Amino acid sequence: MTLSTLSPSFGLTTFQGRGIVERTITPSTPGRVYFQASYWPARFLQPDASSDLHPGAPVEVVDTVTL
């Protein structure tokens, strides 16, 4: 099982942990993940990622957004 690293599109605090893709995420299009009992918009942390993430894929969520 391979985990990809994502960053939520926005956030109120710093989060880190494992989530599950709920809506397909591509390198150019944000999607959505289920993380900490709720759904979050998410995008790739590395913009040069070479593959898409599809529903059900496990991911490592890292929030790097500053308020």
C-alpha positions in Angstrom: 0.0 0.0 0.0 1.4 3.4 -1.0 0.5 6.6 0.7 0.5 10.0 -1.0 1.1 13.2 0.8 -1.6 15.9 0.5 -2.2 19.3 1.8 -5.8 20.5 2.7 -6.8 23.4 0.5 -7.4 25.5 3.6 -7.5 25.1 7.3 -7.8 26.6 10.7 -4.9 24.8 12.4 -2.2 22.3 11.7 -3.3 18.7 11.1 -1.4 15.6 10.3 -2.4 12.0 9.9 -3.9 9.5 7.6 -7.0 10.0 5.5 -8.9 8.4 2.7 -9.6 9.9 -0.7 -13.3 10.6 -1.2 -13.2 12.6 -4.5 -10.5 12.1 -7.1 -7.4 14.3 -6.8 -5.2 15.1 -9.7 -1.9 17.1 -9.8 -3.9 20.0 -11.4 -7.3 19.6 -9.7 -8.1 19.5 -6.0 -10.3 16.7 -4.6 -11.6 15.7 -1.2 -10.5 13.4 1.6 -12.1 12.0 4.7 -9.9 12.9 7.6 -10.6 13.1 11.4 -14.3 12.3 11.0 -15.0 14.9 8.4 -14.5 15.8 4.7 -11.7 18.2 3.6 -10.8 19.8 0.3 -7.3 18.6 -0.6 -4.6 19.0 -3.2 -1.2 17.4 -3.8 1.6 18.8 -1.7 4.0 18.2 -4.6 2.6 20.0 -7.7 4.7 17.7 -10.0 3.0 14.5 -8.9 2.6 12.1 -11.8 -0.6 10.2 -11.0 -4.1 10.7 -9.8 -5.6 9.6 -6.5 -8.9 7.8 -6.7 -11.6 7.2 -4.0 -10.6 4.8 -1.4 -6.8 5.5 -1.7 -5.1 6.0 1.7 -3.2 9.3 2.0 -1.0 11.1 4.5 -2.5 14.5 5.2 -0.3 17.5 6.1 -1.6 21.0 6.5 1.0 23.5 5.6 -1.3 26.5 5.1 -0.7 29.6 7.3 -3.6 31.8 8.4 
